[in-house]
Amino acid sequence: MPKIEKMARKRGPMPLIEGLEITTLAAEGKAMGHHEGVVIFVPMTIPGDIVDVQITKRHRRFMEGRVVRFVHKSENRVEPICKHFGVCGGCKWQNLPYQTQLDYKTQQVCDQLVRIGKLDIPEVRPCLGSAEQLYYRNKIEYTFADRRWLTYEEIAEQGDIAAAPALGFHIPNMFDKILDIDECHLQALPSNEIRNFIKSFCIENGYSFHNARAHEGLMRGIILRTASTGDIMLTIIFNENDKERISALFDAVLKEFPQITSAIYFINEKWNDSTGDLTPICYAGKDHIMEEMEGLHFKVGPKSFYQTNSKQAYELYKVTRDFAELREDDTLYDLYTGTGTIANFCAKRCKKVVGIEYVPEAIEDAKINSAINNIENTVFYAGDMKKVLNNDFIAKNGRPDVIILDPPRAGVDEPVIDVILNAAPERIVYVSCNPATQARDLALMSKMYRVVAVQPVDMFPHTHHVENVVKLIKR
């Protein structure tokens, strides 16, 4: 029999849709319109825009595209302050008035708790806005690349610029594509100056920039932390232990920016970018920075988690503490405690605080944070929440009157929820950076607990992300 070749199905050309009206905001910060009954998602647009859209992806029930021309701009549109807007993956809502952002985040929380969690909730309080919408981040990460990402305009110009290196942000959903950043409005001075100095020094002195696909090149990334106390931590990630070049770079940076209080580096020879399993090396200064909140001081190391919007974190924690309604005889469990910020923030309002966190270094910082603030009614444990938090643990540490949950985006593991329900605290306060997984978890608790208060908090202006605090009481 003759061999039958299986032929690949050819894709037709992607259409250009003219005069698409953007009608609403959608999940994950996207905006959308309808064309001949098909939903079309178009980033960097807002309701009221009329645009010509080049379709880039076709799915069975919807399409995705990019704007090639604005036919009419919405009267509600705000001119973005950042010149990288539209190419950089961050701050997608710079074109939306801030109050509109807050209104949508409030509605987003309400929709997800009701639609996903099927919960009976009280009226969601208006999203608590951030006093600062620019330069609010205390931590920012940049990545090196041997070739920078070209914009559509640059590709059209066909200039000889592809070989230029980059130090900036990942293009969304592309691990090896980096947009070179000249100025970012997320972190205050001297963040931009430090980044640009490092890039210039490396280029002038022949330092190789990392290629993620070939896994070659010395320079991989930098992390800048700026604390409310004035401390500045610079962390540089190298692909190899080239001590001579490492020293030369740090010496030059520290001479130019003597205000840096902590100079740290990692040697990461792995293919992936994670540093959680690596040992930080302190080149100069302290091995940490100090944050301050309501008279309390918190030690933050290079691998420690701390809320990235310091001023708004204070507002978030005040809501959390108020929802907890702590009494002087209460035992509080702070699950996913990080460096013990919430635990220590609440400690003076109750008898005892028990904190659990997966990262051992963070737990060590949590213990130090209690010590430097003369707080003696906290205990902290490091380990996997599913393994640490069990009935024996509760028997040893006492049954919690209140539990505060502040898990990662993935939410709480179901076995942990089972132990929480078995412990049966009077009140639970659930702090979440992902209302969708929060809604799922609250549904699992709904037979024993009812939601009595919901307060969204905007930690990340100009993005679709929202923090949400929910208060539950036992039925």
Secondary structure, DSSP 8 states (H G I E B T S, - for coil): ---------------EEEEEEEEEE-GGG-EEEEETTEEEE-TT--TT-EEEEEEEEE-SSEEEEEEEEEEE--TT----S-TTTTTSSS-TTTTS-HHHHHHHHHHHHHHHHHHTT----------B--S-SSS--SEEEEEEESSB---HHHHHHT-S-TT--EEEEE-TT-TT-EEE-S--SSS-TTHHHHHHHHHHHHHHTT--B-BTTTTB-SEEEEEEEE-TTS-EEEEEEESS--HHHHHHHHHHHHHH-TT--EEEEEE--SSS---TTS--EEEEE-SSEEEEETTEEEEE-TT----SSHHHHHHHHHHHHHHHT--TT-EEEEET-TTTHHHHHHGGGSSEEEEEES-HHHHHHHHHHHHHTT--SEEEEES-HHHHSSHHHHHHH---SEEEE---TT---HHHHHHHHHH--SEEEEEES-HHHHHHHHHHHTTTEEEEEEEEE-SSTTSS--EEEEEEEE-
